[in-house]
Amino acid sequence: MVTDVNRDEFFRTVTLKVCSSLDIGVAVKRASDYLQDHFPLDEVYLDILDSQLGAIRRIVHFAKSDGERAEEIVPLPEGVWEWARTLTGPQIIDARTASGPAGAIVSLVKMGGKSDLALPLRVEGELVGMLVLRAYGEGKYEQSHAELLSMVAEPFALALANALSYREVLRYRDILLDDNQFLNRELLSRAGDEVIGGNSGLRNVMEMVRQVAPLSNTVLLLGETGTGKEVIANAIHFASPRKDGPFIKVNCGAIPESLIDSELFGHEKGAFTGAVTEKRGRFERAAGGTIFLDEIGELPSQAQVRLLRVLQNREVERVGGDKPIPVDIRVIAATHRNLETMVSENQFREDLWFRLNVFPIIVPPLRQRKEDVPALTRHFVALKSRELGIATPPAIAPGALERLVNYSWPGNVRELENLVERELIRHQGGQLKFDSMGPITGRGKVETVMGESTGGPLDLDEAMSLHIAKVLEMTKGKVHGPGGAAELLGINPNTLRARMNKLGVNYGRKKG
């Protein structure tokens, strides 16, 4: 029985302690240290009723001695759930006498041989949680204990509500910080990039971009690898009403199949081993903007089904979730593969193909728009000079642009970009001649410039690299052994390899 308690002082002290910190665990610990002077007390619990889980979720637990850790989530049968939601005053729960819903609670929380004093915590009539005092032994709590504890129901309820709200604020803060980091890392933010060739080789493509950009329909970009499909997707986004929203890029072929669903559509907490928190997928992150699905032909069949639902209903469902989440997005897909052939070979869903192929744009390869090569070369020289810290971009030698225009460019614009960067790295002064482009590219037919007008004499290294490349072409990449390049050149194979490494000449036997 509670005697000789100054109730005003009790209320004031408990209120001060429980409201002393936004960390609800710290606040309850401070209050429990004081409560044990007035109650039989071995453990303190602070629980909330989680309507999504249909269970008690334990958010604070203190014990005077190290014992068995209480379960953090206790599922409730429907009848017990309804009973718990209707409680208005403190409840004494004793393992000996409890029956009905209270008896079910005794069994669920395994409180045999113990006594509980449970105090419902309500704010403006809404149940926000439950404070539970536990004492070891039976019959430890009396009505006087219940009456005294009921005095501090409101301070505990307000402290719990504030703490839960604070946790929610922190969660949204973390989401915003996560978004900021993600956008800095993942978003394409080069809104000012011009499309080189937009008035020449890509004139028809840019006309289609101007037609489709103001709308919200799905766009499919087709073309070889390295033709600049991402740049076209960028142009569509930044010419659209969604230009102030996010532009999320996804390379479907670069994400492991086991992670693709989680990356694209997100997952709920506990959806699989390692899912310790909920995660929003790329589609949710793209809300209000555009998502660019590069290499869509690499998408696994299971993800194709989910993507079809997104395109049909504009909603996603997280892995492990059962509630559709609406998303306001535009989808731009791209591929270098023949999706129609993949459909006939059952490698790509036909219904998804029809959804994607509403407005296809074919981006031509560089060899079909060679008039763009000079402008692209000048653009990459200026761009790569800035990236490499070269204060004054070097000039391009007379005749070099003609040589670049006449090259077949199997790697398209990306190959040209890489060639310019390598030329700048190797640059020792003077003009950029691109004399060694054949051996450096290592792709397609080797370009031989011996006997061509180069705009100036070759230095010894350049001439040597071109000659070695020609011999390697004759031997199909064979360096040593009978008929190899070393034998034809009359040099030791190891010496030849060392010289090739120094000159930057690629080698390796070509398979027939």
Secondary structure in CASP SS format (residue, H / E / C, confidence):
PFRMAT SS
TARGET T0000
AUTHOR 0000-0000-0000
METHOD secondary structure of the structure
MODEL  1
M C 1.00
V C 1.00
T C 1.00
D C 1.00
V C 1.00
N C 1.00
R H 1.00
D H 1.00
E H 1.00
F H 1.00
F H 1.00
R H 1.00
T H 1.00
V H 1.00
T H 1.00
L H 1.00
K H 1.00
V H 1.00
C C 1.00
S C 1.00
S C 1.00
L C 1.00
D C 1.00
I H 1.00
G H 1.00
V H 1.00
A H 1.00
V H 1.00
K H 1.00
R H 1.00
A H 1.00
S H 1.00
D H 1.00
Y H 1.00
L H 1.00
Q C 1.00
D C 1.00
H C 1.00
F C 1.00
P C 1.00
L C 1.00
D C 1.00
E E 1.00
V E 1.00
Y E 1.00
L E 1.00
D E 1.00
I E 1.00
L E 1.00
D E 1.00
S C 1.00
Q C 1.00
L C 1.00
G C 1.00
A E 1.00
I E 1.00
R E 1.00
R E 1.00
I E 1.00
V E 1.00
H E 1.00
F E 1.00
A E 1.00
K C 1.00
S C 1.00
D C 1.00
G C 1.00
E C 1.00
R C 1.00
A C 1.00
E C 1.00
E C 1.00
I E 1.00
V E 1.00
P E 1.00
L C 1.00
P C 1.00
E H 1.00
G H 1.00
V H 1.00
W H 1.00
E H 1.00
W H 1.00
A H 1.00
R H 1.00
T H 1.00
L C 1.00
T C 1.00
G C 1.00
P C 1.00
Q E 1.00
I E 1.00
I E 1.00
D E 1.00
A C 1.00
R C 1.00
T C 1.00
A C 1.00
S C 1.00
G H 1.00
P H 1.00
A H 1.00
G H 1.00
A H 1.00
I H 1.00
V H 1.00
S H 1.00
L H 1.00
V C 1.00
K C 1.00
M C 1.00
G C 1.00
G C 1.00
K E 1.00
S E 1.00
D E 1.00
L E 1.00
A E 1.00
L E 1.00
P E 1.00
L E 1.00
R E 1.00
V E 1.00
E C 1.00
G C 1.00
E E 1.00
L E 1.00
V E 1.00
G E 1.00
M E 1.00
L E 1.00
V E 1.00
L E 1.00
R E 1.00
A E 1.00
Y E 1.00
G C 1.00
E C 1.00
G C 1.00
K C 1.00
Y C 1.00
E C 1.00
Q H 1.00
S H 1.00
H H 1.00
A H 1.00
E H 1.00
L H 1.00
L H 1.00
S H 1.00
M C 1.00
V C 1.00
A H 1.00
E H 1.00
P H 1.00
F H 1.00
A H 1.00
L H 1.00
A H 1.00
L H 1.00
A H 1.00
N H 1.00
A H 1.00
L H 1.00
S H 1.00
Y H 1.00
R H 1.00
E H 1.00
V H 1.00
L H 1.00
R H 1.00
Y H 1.00
R H 1.00
D H 1.00
I H 1.00
L H 1.00
L H 1.00
D H 1.00
D H 1.00
N H 1.00
Q H 1.00
F H 1.00
L H 1.00
N H 1.00
R H 1.00
E H 1.00
L C 1.00
L C 1.00
S C 1.00
R C 1.00
A C 1.00
G C 1.00
D C 1.00
E C 1.00
V C 1.00
I C 1.00
G C 1.00
G C 1.00
N C 1.00
S C 1.00
G C 1.00
L C 1.00
R H 1.00
N H 1.00
V H 1.00
M H 1.00
E H 1.00
M H 1.00
V H 1.00
R H 1.00
Q H 1.00
V H 1.00
A C 1.00
P C 1.00
L C 1.00
S C 1.00
N C 1.00
T C 1.00
V E 1.00
L E 1.00
L E 1.00
L E 1.00
G C 1.00
E C 1.00
T C 1.00
G C 1.00
T C 1.00
G C 1.00
K H 1.00
E H 1.00
V H 1.00
I H 1.00
A H 1.00
N H 1.00
A H 1.00
I H 1.00
H H 1.00
F H 1.00
A C 1.00
S C 1.00
P C 1.00
R C 1.00
K C 1.00
D C 1.00
G C 1.00
P C 1.00
F E 1.00
I E 1.00
K E 1.00
V E 1.00
N E 1.00
C C 1.00
G C 1.00
A C 1.00
I C 1.00
P C 1.00
E C 1.00
S C 1.00
L C 1.00
I H 1.00
D H 1.00
S H 1.00
E H 1.00
L H 1.00
F H 1.00
G C 1.00
H E 1.00
E C 1.00
K C 1.00
G C 1.00
A C 1.00
F C 1.00
T C 1.00
G C 1.00
A C 1.00
V C 1.00
T C 1.00
E C 1.00
K E 1.00
R C 1.00
G C 1.00
R H 1.00
F H 1.00
E H 1.00
R H 1.00
A C 1.00
A C 1.00
G C 1.00
G C 1.00
T E 1.00
I E 1.00
F E 1.00
L E 1.00
D E 1.00
E C 1.00
I H 1.00
G H 1.00
E H 1.00
L C 1.00
P C 1.00
S H 1.00
Q H 1.00
A H 1.00
Q H 1.00
V H 1.00
R H 1.00
L H 1.00
L H 1.00
R H 1.00
V H 1.00
L H 1.00
Q H 1.00
N H 1.00
R C 1.00
E E 1.00
V E 1.00
E C 1.00
R C 1.00
V E 1.00
G C 1.00
G C 1.00
D C 1.00
K C 1.00
P C 1.00
I E 1.00
P E 1.00
V C 1.00
D C 1.00
I C 1.00
R E 1.00
V E 1.00
I E 1.00
A E 1.00
A E 1.00
T E 1.00
H C 1.00
R C 1.00
N C 1.00
L H 1.00
E H 1.00
T H 1.00
M H 1.00
V H 1.00
S H 1.00
E C 1.00
N C 1.00
Q C 1.00
F C 1.00
R C 1.00
E H 1.00
D H 1.00
L H 1.00
W H 1.00
F H 1.00
R H 1.00
L H 1.00
N C 1.00
V C 1.00
F C 1.00
P E 1.00
I E 1.00
I E 1.00
V C 1.00
P C 1.00
P C 1.00
L H 1.00
R H 1.00
Q H 1.00
R C 1.00
K H 1.00
E H 1.00
D H 1.00
V H 1.00
P H 1.00
A H 1.00
L H 1.00
T H 1.00
R H 1.00
H H 1.00
F H 1.00
V H 1.00
A H 1.00
L H 1.00
K H 1.00
S H 1.00
R H 1.00
E H 1.00
L H 1.00
G C 1.00
I C 1.00
A C 1.00
T C 1.00
P C 1.00
P C 1.00
A C 1.00
I E 1.00
A C 1.00
P C 1.00
G C 1.00
A H 1.00
L H 1.00
E H 1.00
R H 1.00
L H 1.00
V H 1.00
N C 1.00
Y C 1.00
S C 1.00
W C 1.00
P C 1.00
G C 1.00
N H 1.00
V H 1.00
R H 1.00
E H 1.00
L H 1.00
E H 1.00
N H 1.00
L H 1.00
V H 1.00
E H 1.00
R H 1.00
E H 1.00
L H 1.00
I H 1.00
R H 1.00
H C 1.00
Q C 1.00
G C 1.00
G C 1.00
Q C 1.00
L E 1.00
K C 1.00
F C 1.00
D C 1.00
S C 1.00
M H 1.00
G H 1.00
P H 1.00
I H 1.00
T H 1.00
G C 1.00
R C 1.00
G C 1.00
K C 1.00
V C 1.00
E C 1.00
T C 1.00
V C 1.00
M C 1.00
G C 1.00
E C 1.00
S C 1.00
T C 1.00
G C 1.00
G C 1.00
P C 1.00
L C 1.00
D C 1.00
L H 1.00
D H 1.00
E H 1.00
A H 1.00
M H 1.00
S H 1.00
L H 1.00
H H 1.00
I H 1.00
A H 1.00
K H 1.00
V H 1.00
L H 1.00
E H 1.00
M H 1.00
T C 1.00
K C 1.00
G C 1.00
K C 1.00
V C 1.00
H C 1.00
G C 1.00
P C 1.00
G C 1.00
G C 1.00
A H 1.00
A H 1.00
E H 1.00
L H 1.00
L H 1.00
G C 1.00
I C 1.00
N C 1.00
P H 1.00
N H 1.00
T H 1.00
L H 1.00
R H 1.00
A H 1.00
R H 1.00
M H 1.00
N H 1.00
K H 1.00
L H 1.00
G C 1.00
V C 1.00
N C 1.00
Y C 1.00
G C 1.00
R C 1.00
K C 1.00
K C 1.00
G C 1.00
END
